Amino acid sequence: MRRTLTVTTVVSLSVLGLTTQAQATALSRSGYLAASGQGARTAHSSLPADLAKAAGLALPAPTGKRPVGTTGLHLVDKSRPDPWNPEAKERELLVSLWYPAKKATGRRAPYMTAAESQAVLKDYPVTDKDALARVRTHARVDARPVGGRRPLVVMSPGFSFPRATLTSLAEDFASRGYLVAAIEHTYESVGTTFPDGRTTSCLACVKGQDNGKVAASRVKDVRFVLDRLIDGRWGRAIDRSKIAMVGHSIGGYATAQTMLTEPRIKAGVNLDGSFELTEPIKRPFMLVGTASRHTPEDEKWRQAWARFTGWKRWITVRGTDHSAFVDYAVLRPALGLPAQELDGARALEITRAHLAGFLDLHLRGKRTPVKKYPEVTDHTRNASAAAH
């Protein structure tokens, strides 16, 4: 029987990227703080289920021209044991795929299972712990895909974050014509429900966890998933010369590490993830971060920046926190929980627009205009000057 542990309070508190100020002080010392919480909206008391429903637990609609389909894959890597569960002799992964569909037919995709929602909301003042299982998405389950080969975007979520938190970005990319694969890094998420009904917890979420170890494991996950996608039934839908990776938080760290050993990935994005880079990367890379943490004064980002020797861009977004670049930007305020200063829909609009411009440029050779947002600061020139 595979072991499932209860998620520690420290990690549970960080999974939505928010804390109280007292918790923020304690957690920042332990290295588990996902966001400082400074400037966040005041939390409501426990939110009744009917109010949560009325609050509108829905993701923003995709902005592309195509309807979106989705399906799931359960993949097993028999060549290696699980890095976090010593009782598992093979590595099991779940992957969500989004793609442009011919028609918006079929049922809307579920966002999370009830068990996953309960794991995420366990330590938050939300009465309805199943609320995230009812989030309204836009992709249709197993809708018929549009034919032809398409660029692929691989996505890796933040530490303790389920892959579902990347849905609004993934749906948008798919509506613009991309095939998107978000990986659930098993035992690195607070809750992962497998097709047989079991839900695993975050065995990797322990105090003092080595970020480098987590990133190294994710590199293996990504390479395995790429192999299986390309060699499997979805292989004929992938343009193998046009593959990018986008990661949030430690997923951004893993993106850079994966590009060091995986030449199939032609471009990468780090969404607000602290990371280290000891070798140069010549392919395009983009940094997107909070204005409070990731300006050129951030030594780790500045050191890594110098090692990107190809096309690169560094932007920050004012009014955001660590979780404002993923679905929690809109879901936290809808649940009555503290959120970033910037309106959540606006935060996701900015993130989607800049990532679409980056992907279109480097995977399609197409310049997609990105309007000027006053909240966005481009540090590319200043950071490059500081590096010399």
Secondary structure, 3 states (H helix, E strand, C coil): CCCCCCCCHHHHHHCCCCCCHHHHHHHHHHCCCCCCCCCCCCCCCCECHHHHHHCCCECCCCCCCCCEEEEEEEEEECCCCCCCCCCCCCEEEEEEEEEEECCCCCCECCCCCHHHHHHHHCCCCECCCCHHHHCECCCEECCCECCCCEEEEEEECCCECCHHHHHHHHHHHHHCCCEEEEEECCCCECCEECCCCCEECCCCCCCCCCHHHHHHHHHHHHHHHHHHHHHCCCHHHEEEEEEEEEEECHHHHHHHHHHHHCCCCCEEEEECCCCCCCCCECCCEEEEEECCCCCCCCHHHHHHHCCECCCEEEEEECCCCCCCCCCHHHHHHHCCCCCCCCCHHHHHHHHHHHHHHHHHHHHHCCCCCCCCCCCEEECHHHHHHHHC
